[in-house]
Amino acid sequence: MRYHFKIHRTKKGFWAECVEYDGCITQGDTRKELDFNMREVLDAMLDEPPDSDWFMPMPDPKIKGRNIVEVEVDPKIAMATMVRFNRVKRGLTQRQVADKLGMKHIYQYQKLESGKTANPEFGTLVKIKRVFPEFSVDSVLA
């Protein structure tokens, strides 16, 4: 999963803004520092949603342009984001999805919506795909 940032140069360094999400902004004294900060702010925005029903808009692969760079999301955070996105899109609660996945305890499902713990086994990925046919591992890794 890759989001797009527009980079701006100033006399003192750089700043960048996420094209897909207003308010996702960072800065750096050097381009190397800016690159690090873009990924850090993006991961933080995705991994710390205000509540479990919130999600950032999905990346738009058609975005191109001058001073636009793609920033890759940490794969665990991308996985958690995609699981949460598909759940919310369907209007399901965490408990409903946990039941559909055959999970006895809701905390097992909640681990899938956290970038710190989202690391599903292959069998769980198969179940996720059955519950959300539109779910794409490629979109997580792309």
Secondary structure, 3 states (H helix, E strand, C coil): CEEEEEEEEECCEEEEEECCCCCCEEEECCHHHHHHHHHHHHHHHHHCCCCCCCCCCCCCCCCCCCCEEEEECCHHHHHHHHHHHHHHHCCCCHHHHHHHCCCCCHHHHHHHHCCCCCCCCHHHHHHHHHHCCCCCHHHHHC
